[in-house]
Amino acid sequence: METQFETKLDLVIDLLNDNNINVHTLLNSYEDTEFLRKVIELDNTWTEEDQTKLERKLSGNEHHKDTRDLKTFAQSLVINWLIEDFAYTILKRHNFNVKRTGGDQNRELLQGSQVKPSADLLIDDKQKLNIEVIASFPYAGGQSFWVDNGFFDLRDNKLKHLLNMSRTETTIVLGILVASKQYFTMKIHDEIETRKESTETNFGNKLTTKVIFPNGRPTTHEAKNLPYTIKNITREKVFTPLDPDNKIGSFMEQYFEMQRGNCIAVVNTDKNILHSKLKVLTNEAQLYYVYYQESQDHDTIAIPQDHIINDYDFGFQFSFNDPTVMYWWQGEVIKHHILYNLKQKKVWEPYVDRKTDTLMIPRRYFPQLQEIKIDKKFLNIL
């Protein structure tokens, strides 16, 4: 029966193989390769001399290794390097000027006094980007702790360090869901939602900060799309003045093409696609139909009753009187709720404006409504 470590290593090797990265090629680029092979048991010989060598190399790491024995701690370090180098190799292939920047950037086991809190990777192009890489493996409760619980942990003072970096350079957390071969990215900034530091059993009862995902769970993508995500984050965004004859239309086009990025947004001319104003094609070759509307404020979301039949994927509401945020919903969700809450149960009847045949739904009661913060550079041209 496989040990927990063997299962993790198999999953990492499978992720690497799926992206044409050879684990032995990576290991050959590390310091003291043959010894590391013994550590992760690709070479099953382990002597007293090896144990003594490991104790010497990792002396002073009592705090970092928490309750783990020294070899288990060393194995987790090498696993983390392989995952970081999965991202490093993918980005290098796509011509990013990416560097390893962590204290263990030379892939050498370090004594406790040599460990540094810096991020793992740096994109050193026109727009600099610091990347902290974390990983999630299947656990007793499911396939991904992040997905199931809606947050991830950063231990010790890692978040404080990343926040300091983010004030001068763009900084993100890149989370790798190893088993499903997916990833998420989260930009670090002073307004991210966290819980107060607390001890976490999964980290040897060390103090960790829980970082909350904005929508309650991570937005994940297939690993092959990582270069496109990073390209979008690092590219210079140049917003242009809105068309005075079509302010809301040009705002929405720039939102998709510049703020969200790596999209092409065009006016929808297909009259068979009900209530859709834009067609949006992403760099992942996904086509979405979009409805949008302008409002005076965001206290209510105005939905025409005839949206009980609609063909759009997502609807958006924006107000130039309160331009810092925009709200969006799913077309299928609002169809269902108009049918159920208005036509069948009648509970939405108080929200009907009879003059315009429109539902004026208070924002706090709107089903599954999501908020988007508008980029500060975008706000400058509004």
N, C-alpha and C positions, 0 to 999 in steps of 0.2 A: 504493500500500500504506500502511495506517495506521501511524503511529508508535506506540510504546508509550504515550506520553502520550495520544494521540487515542483509543486503545482504552480506557484508563482513564476518560477523560472521558465517552465514550459509555456505559460501564457505569454511571457515577454518574448521568448524565442519565436513563438507563433506570430506575434505582432510584427517582429522584425522581418521574419520570412515573408509575411504578407506584403511587405513594402520593399522586398528585394534588398534587405540588409542582413549581412551574414554576422552572426554573433561572434564567430571566431575572428573575423576581420576586426571587429570592434575591440575584442579582448587583446589582440596582437598590438593594438595602438596604445594600450595601457602600460603603466609602469609595473615591472615585476610580474609579467603576464603569467608565467608558469605557477607562481605562488597563488595568484588570483584564481586560476583554474582549480586549484586545490580548495580554496576557500568556498567556491560555489559548487564544488563536488563534480566538476566535469572530469577531474582527475581524483579518483577516490582514495589516493594515498594521503594519510595525515599522520605525521609523526610528532613526537614530543618536541623535536627541534622546530617544527612548523608552529606548534602552539606557543613556544617561547618567542619565536619571531613575531607572531601576531600580537602577543602581549606587549612586546617592545614597540611595535609600530603604532599601536592604538592606546598607548599609555595616556592617562589623563582624560579619558573619554567617559568616565563614570556617569556624568550628568547626561550625556548624549545617548548612551546605550540603555539608560533606564534599567528595567528589570531583565533585559535580555543578556544571555551569556555572550562572551566576546565574539565567538565565531558567528552566531546568529546576527549580531550587530554588524559584523563585517559583510555578511551575505546581503543584508538589507542595503548597505552602502553600494555594493556592486550592482545590485538590481536597480537602484536609483540611477546610477551612472548609465546603465544600458537604456533606461527609459529617456533620460535626458539626451542621450546620443541618438536615440530614434528621432527626436525632434531636430537635433542639430544636423543630422545627416540629411533629412528631408529638406530642410531649409537651405543647406549648402548646395544640394542638387539644383535648387531653383535660383541659384546665383545671389542669394542673400549674403551680405558680408557679416556672417554670424560668428561669434566667439564664445568660448566657454569662459565664464567669469567667476564661478564659485571658488571657494577656498580649495576645493578638490578638483580644479580644472585640469590638472595634469594626470588625473585618475590614479592618484597614489594615496594609500591609506595614511591618514594624518594623525598625529598626536593631538590631544584636546586643545592645547594652546595654539595650534595652527589653524583651527577651524574658524572660518569667517562667515558673517551673516549675509554676504552679498547675494544677489540673484544669480541664477544658474547660467543664463545665456544673455548675450547682448547683440542686438542687430545694430551695427554701426554704419548705417547708410545715411542718406540725407536726413531722414527722420530717425533718431535713435529710439530703440525699444528695449527695455529690460524685461526679461522673461523668467519668472519663477515657475519651475516645473514640479507638479505634484502628480501622484498616481493613485488610482483606486482599483482594488481587486475584489473579487467576490468574497463575501463574508457570511457568517452563519445566518444572517437575516435576509440575504438576497444577493443580487448581482452587483449592486453598487450602493454603498452607504450614502454617497452624495445624492443620488436620485431619490432614495427612499426617505432621507431625512431633511433634504433641502438646505444643507449647509456643508462647508468643509472646514477643517481645522488647520490653523497655523500655530506652531508651537513656539515657546519662548518669546522673543521679541521680534520675530520675523515680520509680522504685520507692521509694527512701528518702523522697521527699517525700510520696508517696501513703500510705506506712506511717505517717508522722507525722500526717497528716490523719486516718487511720482510728482513731487512738487517742482522738479526741474526737468525730468525726462519721463516720457510715457512709460508706464510700468504695468504689466499684466501678470496674472496667474494663468498658466496653461495647465489644465487638468486632463490627464490621460486616463480614460476608462479602458483598462488593458484588455479585459475579456471581450468587450463588445467592439474594440478597435475604433473607439470614438474619442472625441475631445471636446472641451469647452474652453472658452477664454473669458476672463473677467478683468476689466480695467480697474486698477487700484486708484482710488481717489478718496478725499476726506469725507465724502458723504455716503460711502458704502455702509450697509447695515451690518452690525455685528452684535454679538452677545458678550456680556461681561466675561472676562477671563475666568476659567474654571478648570479643575483637574479633569483629565480625560483618561479613562482606563486603557483605551487603544494606544495611548502614548505614554504608557508606564506611569500614569497618574501625574504627568507633567501638566503645568498650566498651558492651556491653549486658548486661542481666540477663535470663536466660531463665526465664520463669514457667511452671511445669508445670501442665497441666490435671489435676484430681484423678483422673479416670478414664482418663487417657491421650489424651483428645481432647475438644474442646469439645462441650457440650450445646447444640445450636442450635435456634432457633425462627424461624418466619416473621416477617418484619418487622412485619406487622399486629398481632402480639401484644405488641409492645414496651410499650405503656401498661399492660397487665395485669401484666407482670413488674415494672415500676417501682412500680406501685401496691402490689404485694405486698411489695416491699422497704421501702417508706416507711411502710406502715400500722403503727400501734401494735399490738403483739401482747400481748394480755392472756390469759394462761393461767389456768385455773381448777382448783381441787383435783380430783383424780381421784375417780371413783365408787368407794367402798370395796368395793362388792359386785361390781365389774367393772373392776378397776384396769387390766388390760392392754387391755381393749376401749376404755375411755375415753381411755387414753393414745394408742392408735392413731388414734382419731377426732380428738383434738386435734393429733396430729402432722400429719395431712393438712390439717386446717382452719386451723391456726394456724402451725406451723413451715413446712411446705411452702407453705401458704397458697392462697387462691383455689380451694379444693376443697370439695365437699360429700361427706361420708363417712356412709354409712348401712349398717345391718346388711343383709347379703344374705339374703333369704328364699327365693330361688329354689333349690330342692333339686336342680334339674337341673344347676346349676353346681357341679361337684364341688370340695370342699375350699375353697371361697371363703367368707370370713367377712364381708368388707366390699365394698360397691360404692362406688367413688370417681369422682365426676364433676368434671372440671377446668373452669376458666373457658374453655378452648379447646374445650369440648363433647366431650372425650374421656372415654369410660367405661372404667374399669379394674376388674377383679375382683382382690381382695387376700386372701391367706392370711397369718395372723400367729400367732406362738406366743411364749410366755414360757419363759425358760431360767434355770438357776441361774448360769450363767457363759457366756462366749463361747469357751471352749476348743474346743468341738465345736458343730456344727450338727446338730440332731436332725431327721431327715426320715422320716416313716412310709413304709414300703415301698409302700403303696397309692397314693402320689403318683406312681407310674409312670403313672397316669391322673389328670390333674387339669385343671381348666378355669380356673385363676387366672393372671393376668398376672404378678403379682409376689408373692413370699413374703418375710416379715420375721421376724427373731428379735430379741427385746429381753430384757434382764435387769435387774431392779431392783437387783441386787447390783453391777452395773457399768453405770450408766445414762448414761454420757457418750457412748456410741456405740450404734448399731443396725446390723444387717446385713441385706442384702436380696439376692434372687436372682430370676431369671426362671423362671416355671413351665415354659416349654417346654424350657429348658436342663436343669432337674433331671429332667424326664421322660426326655429323651434319655440322660442319664448313668446313671439307674437301669437303664434297659433295656440300655445298652451295658456299663457297668462292673460291674453286679451280675448281671443275668440272662444276658448273653452271655459276657463275659470273666471273670466271677467275682472280679475284683480287689478288689471292695468287700466281699466276704464277711466279712473280719475285722472290719468295722465294724458288722455286724448284731448288734443286741441281740435274742436269741431270745425273751426274756420279753415284750418289748413290740412285737416285729416292726418295730423302728425302726432306721434307719441312723444311727449316731453318727459323723459324718464330722468329722475334725479340720479346724479352720477353714482351715488353710493349704492343705488339699487340696480344699476345696470349689470346684467349677467356677464361675468368673466371679462370685465373691462380691464385693459392694460394701459399703463402709462409709459410714455417715451420722453426722455429729457432731450431738449433741442441743444445741439452743439453750440457752444459759446461763439465760435467763429460764424456760425450761421446767424445767430442773433444779431451780430454786428451789422448785417446788411438788411435786416428787416425794417 
